[in-house]
C-alpha cells in the first residue's frame, strides 16, 4: 500500500469514528429527552380495586388511557436501596407525564389535605437530585399519609418507560426528602420555603466549588457552605446543630453522585430557585390586593401605641400627647422577613405536627409504623 493510500485510509477511519461517536451521542440525547406515549399511573400497592379507581378519579384519568402498575414493597427496596417493606402499607400514588414541552420538573399535589407532610417544593427539589427531567408529576392519596414514599412511584414510572435512573441518585434523593421533611416539621411554612431555597443554594455552591478546585468539598467546606446558605435565608437561628449535622451527611453523599457535575441539574436548580422567589413576589402583590397590608399596619401601630402609653404613664405623659408613627408606602418599610411572618398557609401543605417515621408514609390515624 502506497503512503498516499495509507493517509487516505487513516483519514477515512478517523471520519468514521467521529461520525459513530456523533451517532451514539445523538442516540443518547434522544433517549434522555424522549416523550412517553401515555401518562404513567403508579398506585399504592396497599389499595384495593375500589380505592384504585378512586385514586384514578383524583387524577382525573380513565385507566384505559394510561400505562399503570402498583408500587410494591419489593419496588420500594429496589429503588431506594433498602430492605423490602410491606406492600399493604403503600397508599400514596403518582401520575407521571413526560413530554419535551415540559421544562424541568413540575409537581402538583392533587390532595393537599391528605399528603400531610411533604410539600411540592420538597418533592421537586428531590426529584431534580434523582435525575427527573421534562416531567409533570401529580401526587395524591385517598387517605391521610405523610407522602414520603411517593417518589418511589415516580422511579418505577421511569423504569416502566425504559428509562432507568441512577440508583445512587435515587437513594440520595430519598434521603434528601426525608431529611428536609424532618427539619421542616419544626419550622413554620415560610421558613420551610426558605429551607428549600437554602438547599438549592447549597447544591449550586458545591457544584461551583467542584468546578473551581477540581475536587469534592471537604466536610469543613460543606459545613461552611451550609451555614452561609442558612444565614443568607435567615435560618441560622432556627436550624439546630443536630439538623446541620444531618444536612452535612446528606451533602457528603450528594456530591458523590453525578448530580454534582450535571449542567442539566444546574439549569433546573436555577429555574427552580426563580420559581420559589416568584412565590414571595406573588405574596407581596396578594397582600396589597387583599388589604392584608392594612391589617399588618394596624397590628404594629396598636403595639406601638400600647408601648408609648405605658412609657408615657411612667413619665407623666398623657395618651393624647403621643404622636402615632406613620407608614406611607406599604412596600418601602416592610422587609421580606415581615411578609414571611404574616404569610397565610398555602393549599399544598397542612400543619406538620409531630414527626412521623421518615422511611415511609404514615397514616395519620395509625398506631403502628407503616408505609404509604
N, C-alpha and C positions, 0 to 999 in steps of 0.2 A: 504494500500500500504506500502510495506517494505521500509526502509530507502535506501536500495540498489537500488530499482526500482525508488524511487524519485530522487536520484542522477543521475541515467541513463536518466530519462525523462528530467531533468533540462539540462543536457549536450546536449541532442538532440535538445532541444528548442533553446539553445544558438547557436549551429551549424547552425540550420535552419535560425535564424535571421542573422547570419554573411553571409550565402550564399545569402539570399534575398537582403541584403544591397549590396553585390558584384554585383548581377544581375542588381539592379537598377543603380548603378554607371556605370556598363558596358553599359547598355542601353543608359544612358545619354551621355556617351562618343561617342557612335555610332551616336546619334542624332547630336552632335556638329561637328563631322568630316565627316558626310555623303556626298557623291558626289551627284550632281544633274544629272539626266539622260540627260537633254538637256540644252544648254545655254538659258538664260532668257533675252528677249529683252523687255525693258520698254521704250516706246517712249513718247515724249511730247504730252499731250492731245490737244495742240493747232495746231497740224499738220493735214493737210488734207491727203487724200488717196495717192496722188502722192508724197507728202512730206514724208510720212511714208516709201514708197518704196525707195525714195532717201536716207533716213536715213539708211535703211537696207543695201543699197548699200555701204554706208560709212563703215559699219561694216563688209562688205563682207560676208553676210549671205543670205541664202534662208529662207524665212519666214516659210515655212513648216517644217524646221529643228529646229525650236526654240519654246520655250514657250513665248508668247508675251501678252502684255497688255499696255494700255495707263496709264500715270500718270495723275491723275485728281486733281482739286483744293481741293476736299474733302480729297484725299490722302495726299496732302501737309499739310493740317491742322491736320490730324490724326497722321502722323508720327512725325511732328515737334512740336505738342502741341500748335498750333496757330489757328487762325480763318481760315476757308477755303479761297482759293483765286480763281481768275478767271481761269478756265481751259484753255481758249483760249490763255492765256499768257504763257503757259508752252511749251517750244520749245526743250530744250536740252534733250538728250536721252542717255540711257546706255545699254550696253550688258554685262551681268554678267555670268562668267563661274566659277563654283566651283568644284574643284577636289582635292583629297588628295595629289596629286603630286605637287600641287601649294603651296609653302611655304609663309605664311603670306599674305600680300596684294600687288598686283601689279596693278597699274593704268596706262592706256595707253590713251593718248589724241589723237584721230584719226583726229581731226580738230583743230590744234593749232591756225590757223588763225581765227577761229570762236568762240572758247572758249577763250575769250579775257582777263579774269582776274584771274580766279582760276587756279593754277598750279597743275601739277601731284603730287608734294610733298605735297601741301596743302590738296588735296583730300586724299592722303594716310594717312597722319597724323590724319585727322578727322575720316577716316574710321576705323582706329585702335581704336580710342576712342569709336566709336559706337559699336564695337564688331565684326566687319567683320574679317573673317579668311579664309585661304585657297581659296582665290578668286582672279580672274583676272577681272578687271573692265575696260571696254572700254567706253570712254566718247566721244560724238560727237554731232554736231549741223549743220544743213544745212544753218544757217544764224548766224550772229554775235550776241552773247549774253555773259553775264558775266560768266555763268556756275554755279552760286551759288545754284541752286535748283537740280543739278544732283544727289546728294547723296540720295535725296528722292526716286528716281527711284531705287536705289540700295536697299533701305529698303523694297520697295514694291516687288522687285525680291526675297528677302529672304522670305517675307511673302507668296508669291505665291508658294514657295517650302517647306512650312510647318515649316519655322524657324522664330520665332518671336523674334526680338531683344528687349532689354530692352528700354522702352520708354525714361527714363531719360538720358540714354547714347546717344540715337539718338538726343535728343534735345540739349544736351551739345555739341555733335559733330557738329551740325549745327551752334551753337554759336561760336564754335572754328573756323569753316570755315569762317564765316562772319568776326570775329574779326581779324584773321590773314590776311585775304584778304584786309580788310580796312587798316591795318597797312602797309602791303606790298605795297599798292598803292602809298605810299610816299617814297618807297625805290627803289634802283636800283636792278637789277636781283641778283647780288651776295649777297647783304645784305638780300634779300628776302630768299635766300637759307640758310643764316646764321640764320635768324629768325626761320626757321623750325628746324634747329639744336638746337636752344635755347629752342624751345617748347618741343622737345624730352627730353632734359636735365631736364627741369622743371618737367615734368611728372615723370621721374625716381627719381628725388630728393624728390619729395613729397611722392612717394611710399616708398622710403628708410626711410624718417623721420617717416612715419606712422608705419613702421615695427620696428624702433628703440624705439620709445617712446610709442607706443601702442595707439595713438590718432591722430586726424587730426591736421594739421598745423593751427596755428593762422594766422590772417591776416598779422601780422608782419613777421611771418615765411615765408609766401607766398611772400611777398614783397622782403624780403632778398634773397630768392631763385631765384626770377625773376631777380633781379639786378645782382646777381652773374652770372647767365647764360648769360645775356646781355653783361656783361663785358668779360666773357670768349670768346665770339664770336665777340668782338669789335663792339658792337652795343650800348654801353652806351651813345654815343654822338649823335645818330641818332633817338632813340626812345624817344618820348616826355613823359612828366609826365602824360598827359591825356591818352596816349596809354598804359602806365604802369598800370594806374588805370583800364583800360578795361581788361588787362591781369589778374590783381588781381581778378576782378569779375568773369572772366572765370574760373580761377583755384579754386576759392572758391566753385563753382558749380561742377567742375570736380572731386574734392576729395570726394564729397558726393556720387559719383557713385561707382559701383563695380569695375570699371577700376582701382581704386587706389590699390586694393588688388590682382589684377589678375596677376598670373605668366605668363599667355599667353600674356597679354599686354606687360609686361616687356620684354619678349623674342622678341616679334615683334618690340618693340622700339629699342632694341639693334641691331637687323638686319637692321632696317630702318636707324639708325644712321651710320652704316657701309656703307650702300648704298649711303647716302649723302656724306660721307667722300670720297668715291670712285670717286665721280664726280669731286672733286677737284684734285685728283691724275691724273685722266684722262685728265683734262685740262692742267696740267703741262706737261704731255707727248705730248699732241697735240701741245702745244706751242713750244716744242723742234722740233717736226717733221715738223711743218708748217713754221718755220722761224720767228714765232711771237717774239721769244726772241730777235732776231737780231733787229727787229723794236723797241722793248722796249728799248734796249740798246742805239740805235741811238737817240731815243727821249730824254732820260735822259742825254746823252752826249751833245746833242745840247743845252739843258738847262744849263748844267754846263759850256759849252764854252761861252755862252752868258753872264752868271753871271761873269765869270772870265775876259772877255773882258771889261765889264763895270767897274769892280773893278780895272783892270789894267790901264784903261784910267785915272781913278781918282787918280792913284798913279804913273803915268808916266811909266807904264809897257806896252810893246807892245804885240800884239796878238801872235807874233811868239815866245815869251818867255814863253807862257803858256804851261804847261805840262798837256796833257789830262789824265783824270782818266782812269784806265784800269780795266775792269771787265773780269775775266777769266772764271770760271765755271758758266754757266748760272743758276745753281740752288743753288750755295753757298750763293750768296749775295742777292737773291730775296726772300723775305718772302711771306707768304701766302697772306697778305693784298695787296702786289703789284700785284700778279697774279689776285686777285679778281678784282682790279680796271681796269685791262686790259681785263677781260673776255668778249667774244662776247656774243650776245643774243642767247639763245637756241631756238629749234624748238617749245617747248611746251608752250611758253608764249610770248605774244606780249606786247607792251608798255601799262602799267597800265592805264595811262591817268587819267582823273578826276574820283573822287569817285562816284560810282553808288549806288543806294539803295541796302542795303545788305540783305533784306528779300527775295529776289527773283532774277531771271535772268532778265536782262535788255537789250532789243535790242539796238544796238548801234545807230541806226538812228531814234529811237522813241523819241517823246517829252513827252510822258506820262509814268508814272511808271507802268511797267508790270513785269510779272514773266515768266521766260523761263527755 
